[in-house]
Amino acid sequence: MGDANTRTLDGLPTTPPPKGERADHPVAEKRMARLRAPRTPRLWFEILLIAVSYWTYSMIRNAVPEQKAEALRNADWIWQAEHSLGIAVEHTVNHAVDSVTWLIVTMNYYYATLHFIVTIGVLVWLYRWHPGRYAAARLALFATTGVALLGYYFFPLAPPRLMTGGGFVDTLIDHGTWGSMASGNLASMSNQYAAMPSMHIGWSLWCGITIALLAKPLWARALGLLYPATTLLVIVSTANHFWLDALGGVACLSVGFALASLWYGSLPHRLAKVAVA
């Protein structure tokens, strides 16, 4: 039998820590391991977390000073950069799609609604059918959104529809579409110069990748990949974003997945489908 001081809480013998070192390192490591281990999500906690997180995101995003002059200068810079790269076709796309009323109205409602509906739907699907992967995927989404706030603060950007002399059509106003925080009466409730990066792309690509990697039916995977591609066409057609805003969204998502992988030790789709209790 050994001395009580040389035994762990489980009763197994161990050696005392060297002089000057703490004896609670294993306890701290186990506690950290438990925090990082995928676990079955709790519905009430997830609803509260998502609600509080989105409210916080909206408050911070809208609290960023609307630096109109700088945002317009940055828009001119982006527009010139795209001309240099030979990809400045947003104006052509905007006017071409706007000439087809039923198509642009459909895109307007797509822009105003699916951004939230599809993202929430994928979260619910993960919660129900992939609980072991849910927390990691949710962390990737939240981290993506958090990184975007840095872009809104340090690089205010006017969307094409608000450019001075840009000649773009604000399709949401032109066709009287309801529901968008970017135009109409709701515009005063949202920061109009937070266009870089595009979270329509960040969120839709998160949804698309998640569905493509985890869904079983081929048609579902195809729809998953089609969703961010369609969203890209919509944000350009409605003059809410430049192509380069979409690249900003992709960059934010890359950081989000990287942080989730570092915390959980793997990308979400590689974790076990069912978490430990």
Secondary structure by P-SEA (a helix, b strand, c coil): cccccccccccbbbbccccccccaaaaaaaaaaaaaccccccaaaaaaaaaaaaaaaaaaaaacccaaaaaaaaaaaaaaaaaaacccaaaaaaaaaaacaaaaaaaaaaaaccccaaaaaaaaaaacccccaaaaaaaaaaaaaaaaaaaaacbbbbccccccccccccccccccccccccccccccccccccccccaaaaaaaaaaaaaaaccccaaaaaaaaaaaaaaaaaaaaaccccaaaaaaaaaaaaaaaaaaaaaaccccccccccccc
